[in-house]
């Protein structure tokens, strides 16, 4: 038995960094070339930062719609 869970890796093709955050696949596949076909994808810190920058406008519009 192992003491720790297996480390998740970034789901962006060509990246083997440790996963930092999980995001919806539909949003992430607009920006990145992804591995697998799960509904959620794991991103490392570098790719999560890039994801936030590229989806900033879209996220702002979603928040405005809540009001």
N, C-alpha and C positions, 0 to 999 in steps of 0.2 A: 504494500500500500504506500502511496505517496502522501507526504505531509501537506503539500500545496496543490492547488488546482493547476492544470496545464496552462501555461501562459498563452493568451490569445495574441495573434499577430495581425498586423494591418492587412486589410483586404484589398488594398490597391495593388494591381499587378506590378511586380518588380520590387515591392517594399517588404522587408522582413522585420521591421521595427515592432516593438511591443505595442499592443493596442492601448489606447488612452480613453477614447469615447466610442459610443455606439450611436449610429444615426440611421435614419430611414434610407433604404436602398434607392427608392425612387428619386430622392433629392440628390444623393451622392453620385448616382450613375450619370447625372447631367454634367458632372464635372470630371469624374475619374473613370478609368478603365478598371473594372472590378473583377475579383476572383469569385467563383461560386455563384449561387443563386438564392441565398437566404434573403428574407425580407428586411433584416437589419444587417448593417455592415460595421465592422470595427475599423477605426482609424487611429493611426499613431498621432502624436502631438503635432508633428509637422503638417500632416495632411488634414488634421482637424482645423488647424489654424487657417490653412488655405481654403477649406470648406466654408468656414465662417466668413472669410473675406468675400468669397465669390457668391455667397447666398445672403449677404447683408441686406440688400434692397428687398429681396423676396420676403425675408423674415420681418422686416419693418412693415411691409404691406399687410402681412398676416396679422400682426399686432394691431394695426389700425382698424382692421376689420372686426376685431373683438369689441371695440368701443361702441 
